[in-house]
Amino acid sequence: MTSEDELQHGIKLRPARPGEGQQLYDITAQSIKALGKAHYSGDELANWMGNRTAAYYEDVIAKNRTFVAEQDGVLLGFVDADRGEVTRLFLVPEAAGRGLGRALLQRGIEVARMGHQGPVRVESTLNAQGFYESFGFKPVSRGYFSHGVGGEPIDIVIMEMR
């Protein structure tokens, strides 16, 4: 995937590049700490990242299904997807509420639908449920996400969009 789009105010949506794993790690950590604090305990937030490292995100980037939002050389957020599922969407806290999440989610849905005919799934954090609902996702169940790389499981809402 090599598509690059110009969004508002000089923000570009483009494929993530090798070497940006640390920036994706930092965006995730900042987003969790700031945007999740109303729905998750201090312990859950502190342990959320588990044993993740920048190398973990380099492996994500290597799948060529990750897109970043960039402004003046600074990454503001990212999304990645697998077939049928938007797997991650994170923004730096100061970018929230500016429509950037919607643009990233739209790209993630496009990637998730490649070669997939059924509903698109997302495992939403509690703080992001309303955002996904505003985009047409519907809750189908509740569950826990265990991260797969350490950290305590957190409550999530499993959602689908047809």
SULKAHU-V262940 format. One record per helix or strand. SS is the DSSP state (h for helix, s for strand). FROM is the first residue (numbers start at 1). LEN is the number of residues. If there is no record, write none. Layout:
((SS/FROM/LEN) (SS/FROM/LEN))
This chain:
((s/5/2) (h/8/3) (s/11/5) (h/21/15) (h/42/6) (h/54/9) (s/66/6) (s/74/9) (s/85/7) (h/93/3) (h/100/14) (s/120/6) (h/126/9) (s/138/8) (s/154/8))
